[in-house]
């Protein structure tokens, strides 16, 4: 019998960010391993034209929850959606709902955050810092609360090359940042943002670091722990391999690589691709909740959920496996899907020319106009280039994360708990995982039929030909200009031509 699964039985659990990728998988695992838990409260932002119950039905109706419905048929009765908006003071939760949360909650998993790298600092502070502060204040009023687990990111201190399981100080106190966001104009905030984030690449990593300091400073007597995952990818094992439902992390690159326009990417081949499967993060998070509640550590423990230090895989190896898988099952219909943001074909690791990506897109748009279809490639390519530019920092650097607390926790688990809540990334086979990841993107995210191979190959060949034709034309134009202007180029040309006659 799993001690961790037994611990969560009859518990009332609050999850923020439950409608997000990580939150869904967390909720699924809790229900599947502890079907007798009392209730899971989820904070849901009101959406026009859709009730809270309809939002819950939409979540439960996905393939992710198929196994849960078998072991917990009444799962829909155990999810209690709470109307809330993390952008509002006190989350705009009704007094009745607040009272229920305060009197009943046993465990909090704070997963909600903005993961947009280019988010305005005001928005990032509100969701990643202020909301954390307000949730801690609410948690301090919960008499039955046993543990508060905060999900951060392993990149919160990415300005360092070696990162320990500690909370690092920031030059400016989070409270001062929170206060300033309430009265500063957007233009002033934009002007001071580069100075505030310093050598961090974006507002996301900066505000997640501030959020950790808030947890440390304002947790009071609460039993608190912080989980820091790296790049969260598709499921490794549970509830089945390859499940993914968003374009974050490698998913966007995989879609791009499978579609025929992304010819190359600026990356360091030997840099570690610190991807961590979402179910690995979830298993660690659940185990951390149990350990924090039962053992009550005297200080806030940080747990790194990373792969690079225990089972590294570099971007070159990952790219080759992505290509190998895509060549066997080419993608075909993402262009017809309004929520498919990217399109591509080759994953290499060198500098690329922006023009050589945009011009083929323009040519293809012209072809679409001639055939009576709506042009969209240039728009997609511009979005892709912007996304890739934001990822460049993370695919050109490597970090070392200490995992002492994570390994300590693994040693504390019984053999049964190590099996049920496996977060030992050393067991991960990267080649199998990446293949399942690519298949999962095609099947679960793009919802494409794996049988449509011939049409997909024809589509890829057409895109390759456009790209090769453009590159050849560009080369000939540049070479002709060189011959006209450079005596050395003419000499090289006159030297080469006789060789072809042979």
Secondary structure, 3 states (H helix, E strand, C coil): CCHHHHHHCCCEEEEECCCCHHHHHHHHHHHHHCCCCCEEEEEECCECCECHHHHHHHHHCCHHHHHHHHHCCCHHHHEEEEECCCCCHHHHCCHHHHHHHHHHCCEEEECCCCCCCCCCHHHHHHHHHHHHHHHHHHHCCCCCCCEEEEEEECCCCCCCCEECCCCCCCCCCHHHHHHHHCCCCHHHHHHHHHHHHCCCCCHHHHHHHHHHHHHHHHCCCCCEEEEEECEEECCCCCCCCCCCCCCCCHHHHHHHHHHCCCCCECCCCCCECCEEEHHHHHHHHHHHHHHHHHHCCCCCEEEEECCCCCCCCEHHHHHHHHHHHHHHCCCCCHHHCCCCCCCCCCCCECCCCHHHHHHHHHHHHHHHHHCCCCCCHHHHHHHHHHHHHHHHHHHCCCCEECCHHHHHHHHHCCHHHHHHCCCCHHHCCHHHHHHHHHHHHHHHHCCCCCCCHHHHHHHHHHHHHHHHHHHHHHHHHHHHHHHHHCHHHHHHHHHHHHHHHC
